[in-house]
Amino acid sequence: MKKIYAIAATGIIAALCAFKPAAPGTWAVDKNHAKIGFTITHNMTSDVDGNFKSFDATITTSGDDFSGSVFDFSADAASINTDNEHRDKQVRSADFLDVEKYPKLVFKSTSVKKKNGGNYEITGNLTLHGITKKETFNALVRIPPAAVGLTKTVAGFKVTGEIKRSDFGIGGAFANIMLGDEITITANGEFTKS
């Protein structure tokens, strides 16, 4: 019985140790397992969800975890999707994103700090609608243990945070009572180390 417990304990320790990502490298987003979403409140009543269909992201690590790494993200503003073509057309217009003038939204991290366990704080510059602001997001990182049997090194990220549309001059003609100022960001994605 003691031998069984010893084997089980060894296996658990090995699995826990495997939650440490491999050292320095570049990680690319797996677009088949990623989504960049947002939520905004309409008429102080209901939430409208949306996402960007066309995007790219990479992470460059320099140590044994994601502390001090660099996150680069970009999305095509015109790829915004809220499951309502009439609304999407208006959001793409000069009333909101003005995608012809500002075709890209870009985020580049300036600081990545580990808080505890798989939780990180990501701070960086977000450029949206031609305006750049410093923003901070929370990230939960999941690293599958070796026991899963994957043939590649992967990491899952859930990034959450909140920005204000007024900070980026979006939809200035629409009062907050009609369209909330706070936009909740929720991004999920798997990244593969090259």
Helices and strands as residue ranges (DSSP letters): H 2-17, E 25-42, E 46-52, E 55-61, E 70-76, G 77-79, E 80-81, H 85-92, E 104-116, E 119-128, E 131-142, G 146-148, E 154-164, G 165-168, E 179-193
